Amino acid sequence: MLNLLGPLSVSIPVQRSLTIGSKQQPSSMAENALEHTSEPSDNSSIEQVQLTVPITDDPTLPVLTFRMWVLGTLSCVLLSFLNQFFWYRRESLSISSISAQIAVVPMGHLMASSITNRIFFQGKRWEFTLNPGPFNIKEHVLITIFANSGAGSVYAIHIVSAVKIFYQKKLTFFVALFVVLTTQVLGFGWAGIFRRYLVEPASMWWPGNLVQVSLFRALHEKERRPTGGMTRNQFFLIAFICSFAYYVFPGYLFTMLTSLSWVCWTFPHSVLAQQLGSGLSGLGLGAVGLDWSTIASYLGSPLASPWFATANIGVGYVFIMYILTPITYWLNIYKAKAFPIFSSGLYASSGHKYNISSIIDSKFHLDIEAYERIGPLYLSTFFSMAYGVGFATLAATVVHVFLFHGSEVWKLSKSAFKERKMDVHMRLMSNYKQVPESWFVCILCANIVTAIFVCEYYNEQLQLQWWGVLLACAIALFFTLPIGIIAATTNQAPGLNIITEYIMGYLYPGRPVANICFKVYGYISMGQALTFLSDFKLGHYMKIPPRTMFMAQVVGTVLAALVYLGTAWWLMETIPNICETALLPPDSPWTCPSDRVFYSASVIWGLIGPRRIFGDLGTYSGVNWFFLTGAIAPLLVWIAHKAFPRHEWIRLINMPILIGSTGMMPFATAVNYTSWIIVGFFSSFVIYRYRRNWWQRHNYVLSGALDAGLAFMGVLLYLCLGSKNVSLNWWGENLDGCPLASCPTEKGVIVAGCPAF
């Protein structure tokens, strides 16, 4: 599947913190609760918010409790570890904070009923208790904010993997730590600057948060067990146990369940059939995975995707994967038949892997003479198509938002800047002390200064100059507000990775690490800002004190960064040949698909440079026409919608989603998409339409349970068996069963293990 929201003292008052966590009897709390309500005219102008978000607040509820710190820290650490642990695996599962959001409920109630309610230092300023009463919804929200910090990936880890594993160059832990911390925390600065425009106005409603608000209310409302049914917590526990037990089969005993490609079994000696049928190395025709990690690895849980989005992704996937890619391949465009049809590898004209180390000089720059001698770099059909689709998606997003949401965004922008009308949620939040903007500015300045110092002092490792850091920050600063408005109102947020790669590739070619560092500082700092803003809006809806929210976000972000880097470093040091597919056993899960794509991008954009790939000196200059195609596609839909206004289904055609459907490929594979689309169809269309009550009660709970069960069994299998290299060595471990899917079909191209044509 991705926070911040004055002028008082720079420290959180101790007295207030201790009062929040102090012991109160439930009856006392009920009597003293200042529960505010509002008139209907005072409510949010957004109908979805009116129907979902409560318009009351109880400021006496304790928030900074012992339970919150224990469960929040535990959730953050566990999610950070598990997400990084699975990130290097073939099926890299991203475990969302919904798992923690549901799992901590029984633990919170257990702590509330079992921990001593003794008051320490009673009657003194430092009075506190470990158990201030029943587990409440505000504690739960703050725990989830902690979990959110560990739920998303730390993008800067890709830099560590690329330099240490693929380039095999020096990168010390100290330098890696500072790059990870600065890129993760830098977004606080942009979020703090723009929070008054992207969080406080009712028009900036961040629709994605309404799912979590609904889940919070469901988990904290008193629920009676239906006759012949189960409560949500009971359903979660049963689903969790089933997921935990089942994953022993695709995770260890019968790993072929990860990708069942029956076409390959039917035609074991046909290259064409295996190119079509392979779920891991081909087009995945008919391939399916009976493994939740296969289904939810890259696109997130299909149970959380509305049918509208699932349908657009399905149509786009079919068109790109089964029409555009085969035509390009069989017409042999860009010598396509000399390379695999689906691969993130980099190739020479002979069809063999490109020897990247031979074009790097002693200073870790591009050796132009060696590159011209060896020849240009080639991409597989789908990899080149993926960049074209990326170009088209960027253009389509801009045009689509302008045509379908332009007037809306303009009105909302004026509302954010000029109309300071206070709705009920802003009025209730005004009772709490706000976070001074100076806090955010201090964090921003400290991060920029630290980033410049590290990049300059350790330039031999990072290659990025001081002006590159400032330029990346300028790009992030420029785009945060407009993209933030789009994300907060339309739930669409175009990324900056292609723009940043392109800019740095032209300004500073021949330096791969400089390019990826620039991309991370420019792209992820803005992405982190949007994440922080979104979380702050969640706190805004749930009436969490802003300073408490700020503290949880800072601590959670720093803690998550440390755990992510520590886990990645541990895996790189303990797993032999991690990410090196040529040296790993065929059944090894440690193939690092996303890191290999990141490395390939660093070679394309950073080492060789866009001019020698997509520019006037490059082989793939024609791919730039995708920009024009992407710009025209939403225009055609808009014209059709205007011409046939009664056909509302036309407006449901969302070209940015449809064109960008395969944006997670090629590190995601065909079997990930086919399985995701099938499950999404049954969940968001069949069950939602014909079993609405079941879907409403159990759909999101089931998603979290499947995530959590798989995660814990996956780690258990690795610690008990995988780390000791215990394997079964039988045919059920033969993933995919399509050894010929990666073979070239060009006459005269000879590759080991492939038939000659």
Secondary structure as GFF3:
##gff-version 3
##sequence-region A 1 757
A	DSSP	alpha_helix	14	21	.	.	.	ID=ss1
A	DSSP	alpha_helix	26	32	.	.	.	ID=ss2
A	DSSP	three_ten_helix	40	42	.	.	.	ID=ss3
A	DSSP	alpha_helix	47	52	.	.	.	ID=ss4
A	DSSP	alpha_helix	66	87	.	.	.	ID=ss5
A	DSSP	alpha_helix	97	114	.	.	.	ID=ss6
A	DSSP	beta_strand	119	120	.	.	.	ID=ss7
A	DSSP	beta_strand	128	129	.	.	.	ID=ss8
A	DSSP	alpha_helix	137	151	.	.	.	ID=ss9
A	DSSP	alpha_helix	157	161	.	.	.	ID=ss10
A	DSSP	pi_helix	162	166	.	.	.	ID=ss11
A	DSSP	alpha_helix	173	185	.	.	.	ID=ss12
A	DSSP	alpha_helix	187	198	.	.	.	ID=ss13
A	DSSP	alpha_helix	209	220	.	.	.	ID=ss14
A	DSSP	alpha_helix	232	246	.	.	.	ID=ss15
A	DSSP	alpha_helix	248	248	.	.	.	ID=ss16
A	DSSP	pi_helix	249	253	.	.	.	ID=ss17
A	DSSP	three_ten_helix	255	258	.	.	.	ID=ss18
A	DSSP	alpha_helix	262	266	.	.	.	ID=ss19
A	DSSP	alpha_helix	271	277	.	.	.	ID=ss20
A	DSSP	alpha_helix	292	296	.	.	.	ID=ss21
A	DSSP	three_ten_helix	302	304	.	.	.	ID=ss22
A	DSSP	alpha_helix	307	319	.	.	.	ID=ss23
A	DSSP	pi_helix	320	324	.	.	.	ID=ss24
A	DSSP	alpha_helix	325	330	.	.	.	ID=ss25
A	DSSP	three_ten_helix	333	338	.	.	.	ID=ss26
A	DSSP	beta_strand	346	347	.	.	.	ID=ss27
A	DSSP	three_ten_helix	356	359	.	.	.	ID=ss28
A	DSSP	alpha_helix	368	374	.	.	.	ID=ss29
A	DSSP	beta_strand	378	379	.	.	.	ID=ss30
A	DSSP	alpha_helix	381	417	.	.	.	ID=ss31
A	DSSP	alpha_helix	424	429	.	.	.	ID=ss32
A	DSSP	alpha_helix	437	457	.	.	.	ID=ss33
A	DSSP	alpha_helix	459	462	.	.	.	ID=ss34
A	DSSP	alpha_helix	466	490	.	.	.	ID=ss35
A	DSSP	alpha_helix	497	507	.	.	.	ID=ss36
A	DSSP	alpha_helix	512	519	.	.	.	ID=ss37
A	DSSP	pi_helix	520	524	.	.	.	ID=ss38
A	DSSP	alpha_helix	525	542	.	.	.	ID=ss39
A	DSSP	alpha_helix	546	574	.	.	.	ID=ss40
A	DSSP	alpha_helix	593	601	.	.	.	ID=ss41
A	DSSP	pi_helix	602	608	.	.	.	ID=ss42
A	DSSP	three_ten_helix	610	612	.	.	.	ID=ss43
A	DSSP	three_ten_helix	621	624	.	.	.	ID=ss44
A	DSSP	alpha_helix	625	643	.	.	.	ID=ss45
A	DSSP	three_ten_helix	648	650	.	.	.	ID=ss46
A	DSSP	alpha_helix	655	659	.	.	.	ID=ss47
A	DSSP	three_ten_helix	660	662	.	.	.	ID=ss48
A	DSSP	alpha_helix	670	681	.	.	.	ID=ss49
A	DSSP	pi_helix	682	687	.	.	.	ID=ss50
A	DSSP	alpha_helix	688	690	.	.	.	ID=ss51
A	DSSP	alpha_helix	692	720	.	.	.	ID=ss52
A	DSSP	three_ten_helix	722	724	.	.	.	ID=ss53
A	DSSP	three_ten_helix	731	733	.	.	.	ID=ss54
###
